Amino acid sequence: MTTRIKWVGEAMFVGESESGHAVVMDGPPENGGRNMGVRPMEMLLLGMGGCTTFDVIHILKKGRHEVTDCVAEISAERVDTVPKVFSHIHVHFIVTGRKLKEAVVQRAIQLSAEKYCSASIMLEKSVEITHDFELIDIDSLSS
């Protein structure tokens, strides 16, 4: 896997992926940026979130569970000293579907965290990562 990061001025960079996609990263104004893109540490959380959400959906669909939506809300705390690494990351899943069982969703999240999500497994070596979830039954929404 390869990527290319190009400095385009001040605190702005364009990252290009091997698959041909590009993303803008920029710093805050107090660090010379213009706030025109995500911060690199935000990008790290977005990558981890995409990885684990992909896994959870894939596991549930493979088990033939009727999932209609899945959102991962991720919050992270950073230490105050440089390097300002993450000290804790929390992933809150909101899984919507029909007749989903808590144990099944819990297991999908656990499998992602412990076996499949390369990003979170790599990060877990240096930061505490916790998970929780809520279920929304679409049949109860229409009642």
Steps between C-alpha positions, in 0.01 A plus 500: 500500500634841411381856550634837399472813709568833327546828680293766323581797721484629854368204705304332219577163344330280243517127564463269203423133550619207296138446393495843335312709756610829651426676826594844630658535843549842656600643833320751718561874445708521820746258336508671161211313342177625350274227644418369151541128570505237768788486745737202465399364843134529401588305186644226719169473690302508175710215363455291811127576504458403137691178555300384803162610359573310179574189709188526712274540195678220315473259795132575558408472131701178466287363785190604301392756757286782365709814555375824348746748652813511709669810639818506706541809715860520615636717776864520595708660770856618442778563747600863563870458423678459168461257337128543559412135453159355572460372855150357452269434207134410542285362219123521538309305236140577411371198310159510335319202358224251540494245786869546585610328818733675745726194532546481122593868467730477804676201342545682166658796681722268703614311188586827330695625801687177572542330163418700188551877527868551420484869588355462849711192577811700409391805704402283796869425556547858624156636594202369694203443268151438637173423325130512568188497286133565476245322285215660313226269373347650186168328571469690828563832317188466289275422799 
